[in-house]
Every structure is written in C-alpha cells, then in structure tokens.
Amino acid sequence: MSKGVSCPYGESCTEAHCEEELEEWKEYFKQWRVKVQNEMDRWDDCQFAEKLMEKWMSAEDPETVVS
C-alpha cells in the first residue's frame, strides 16, 4: 500500500492503497455481510411460511398444524 501513487485501474480498482482505504473496504464488506444475512433470514422466513401454509392446507385437521 503506497499513498500518492496512481493506480492503473483508477476508480474500478478493488485494492486498498493505504490504511484509510483498507478500513473503508473493511467497513463496506461488514455492512454488505449484514445486508446479505438479513436477506437470507428474510428468505428463510418466506420459505417457512410457504411450507406452513402448504401443510395447513393439506392437513385433515388444520388446527393441529398450528397448535
């Protein structure tokens, strides 16, 4: 990491060239990981709801599904 040296990749570069940029990338990926986990949790909730609804609709006694 050398500050003050121009990068041949310009704005599309994904490397950190100084400690400040490295910290920015770490924070970005930390936030990205949280966002991805939240979406995965939301997806799991949707799948659970769909499975529960299918089970409820096909049950002889729907009250036994949710009790």
C-alpha positions in Angstrom: 0.0 0.0 0.0 1.6 3.2 -1.1 -0.1 6.5 -0.9 0.3 9.0 -3.6 1.0 6.5 -6.4 -1.7 6.5 -9.1 -3.4 3.2 -9.8 -3.6 1.9 -13.4 -7.2 0.6 -12.6 -8.4 4.1 -11.5 -11.9 4.2 -10.0 -12.6 0.5 -10.8 -9.7 -0.7 -8.6 -10.8 -3.0 -5.8 -7.5 -2.9 -3.9 -6.7 -0.7 -0.9 -3.7 1.6 -1.4 -3.4 2.9 2.2 -4.7 2.1 5.6 -7.6 4.5 5.2 -8.8 2.8 2.1 -8.4 -0.6 3.8 -10.6 0.5 6.6 -13.2 1.8 4.1 -13.2 -1.6 2.4 -13.5 -3.5 5.7 -16.5 -1.3 6.7 -18.1 -1.8 3.3 -17.8 -5.6 3.5 -19.0 -5.6 7.1 -22.2 -3.8 6.0 -22.5 -5.9 2.9 -22.3 -9.1 5.0 -25.1 -7.8 7.3 -27.3 -7.0 4.4 -26.8 -10.4 2.8 -27.5 -12.1 6.1 -30.7 -10.1 6.6 -31.9 -11.1 3.1 -31.1 -14.7 3.7 -33.1 -14.6 7.0 -36.0 -12.9 5.2 -35.9 -15.6 2.5 -35.9 -18.4 5.2 -38.9 -16.8 6.8 -40.8 -16.8 3.5 -40.0 -20.5 2.9 -41.1 -21.4 6.4 -44.4 -19.5 5.8 -45.0 -21.2 2.5 -44.3 -24.7 3.9 -46.5 -24.0 6.9 -49.4 -22.9 4.6 -49.0 -26.0 2.4 -49.0 -28.2 5.5 -52.0 -26.4 6.9 -54.0 -26.6 3.6 -53.3 -30.3 3.2 -53.9 -31.3 6.8 -57.1 -33.2 7.8 -57.3 -31.1 10.9 -55.6 -27.7 10.3 -55.7 -26.8 14.0 -53.2 -29.5 14.7 -50.7 -27.8 12.4 -50.5 -24.5 14.3 -51.1 -25.7 17.8 
